[in-house]
Each structure stands twice: as structure tokens, then as C-alpha cells.
Amino acid sequence: MKLSHSLAVAAAFVTAAHAEPLSFDFKDPKGVNNVVFKLDAPLESINGTANGISGAITVDPANPGTASGKIVVATESLSVANPMMKEHMLGEQWLNAKANPEITFEVKKISDIQKSGDKGEADVTGIFTLNGVSKEITVEAKVTYLPGRLAERSPQKTPGDLLVIRSKFEIKRSDFNIQPGKNLDKVSDEIELELAIAGAAPKG
Amino acid sequence: MAKLLQIFAVLCALAVLTLWFGLGAHSGWTKTQVATQHIDPVTEIPYSEMKPGFVPGVDFLAAGLLGAGLFFVIGFGISKLQKKKTTS
């Protein structure tokens, strides 16, 4: 009985020693990770997606409050169905993709964490950079930790974990110096962003 | 010649209208890419895959009808000139 108890305690220590932060890489080889953006102006509604996502988040699944890292979206990957609209959107007058090739969100603080098994919700505060302008914002995020599920998405059956992050939030283009106050009848100031991304942490 | 141009203009207008209505009567701008929706089976992330495709929009409709109208007017002008020539 004592031996089995000691073994259980030892096993708990080994498990604790291995519960170290995992680094999740968000460059998805399948290209599934995406951000949907919606602008609903009185005269025109613009919908588009961006899938040039990369970056990494380091998180200890047992202690998600200490998470840190950065999510990067390649500005050039922003796409709308109309090619001329896309050209204008990425041009100098609007997002100026050549001068500002990346849109980033750097995690600074995780608060109000609500965990339920491998799923959780939290408020994530970070520095959002768009059009070369950085601003601190707080967004609600839903997180799903999928331990041991990486192999199902990897052609090489690489063992590891997945972390899925979903978030829906709104920004104002005027806050990021994108033609503030101009063309408001066709390009709304409010931009609704819907993020759905999965990061992979290979093991071994 | 004038009659031919006018018939061509009417056919053009009909073709443009048929194409626009037939491909969904899309009220936005013309699209050269079409999105198909999918869901990743493991992460359950919904994503759209863009594939080359053509969806005519109101700009296509306007340009097509304007072009057809132009042909019709030219045909009408030519027939007027021809009538003037024959009467004088």
C-alpha cells in the first residue's frame, strides 16, 4: 500500500515536472487558419478573409494565465472577391501593405479565465498593430486545447497537441489612421474581425 | 449594315441579361473568385477556399447594356444617314 502510494506521488511529481509551457506554432500548413473581416457601410458591405497567419503562443495548459506570444497576419493575404477592390484595399491610400506588411496582436495579459475541461474562455489584452499604428485592446477569446490531436492533421502523423483560438471583436479604422472620416458611406469605420486559428505543438 | 448592327445590339443586350440572371443576378461588383465553405474536421474551424470563377455583377450588367445601347445608336444613325442619302 505504502509502495503504491509512493509510486503515485512520484508519478504526480513526474507529471508536474513535464507540465511545462508548450509553444504553439500558428503557421498552419493546411491553410485553414483565417480571419474574416466585415465592414457594413450604408451604401456598401465589404466582406473578406486573410489566411497568411503565423506567429506562436507559449502557454502552459495547466496555467493558461501565463500565456504569451504574438499572432501575425500578412497584410498581402487580405482578400476580397473583387480584384479592383483588393488592389485599392492593399494600396497606399488604405492599408499600404508594402510599408506595413504585417498586422499583429501581441499578448500582454490574460484575465477572467473560465476553464471547463479542455475548453476555456478568457479576456486577452494585447497590443494590436495595424497600418503601422499600435493600440492596446482587450478581446474575448474562446480556447480549445486538443492534446494528442496533431497527428490527425499532419500528413507525417507527427505526435503533438493543438490549440484552437476563436475570437470576435471590433476595431475602428480611424483608430489606426486608415483614411479617418473618409468614404464612410461606402467603407464603414467599424471593422468586425472574426478569428479562428489553430496552433500546433509537436512533441518528441 | 445598320439593321445588322441593331440586331447585334439587341442580341448583345439579351446575352448580357441572360448571363447576369443565369449566374445569380449578383447585385454587387463582378467577382473573379468564388468562395466555397468547408469545416476542418479536427479543429472545427470554418474556412473558405477561393477558387477562380466568374460571377457577373452590376458593373458587368451596366457595361454590357451600355455597349449594346451604343451599337444600337450607331446602327440607328447609319440607317438615318442611308435614308437621307436615298431621298436626296
Interface residues (C-beta under 8 A of the other chain):
Chain A: K30 G31 V32 N33 N34 T49 N51 S79 A81 N82 P83 M84 M85 T144 L146 R149 E152 R153 L162 V164 R166 A196 I197 A198
Chain B: G28 W29 T30 K31 T32 Q33 V34 A35 D40 P41 V42 T43 E44 I45 P46 Y47 S48 M50 V55 G57
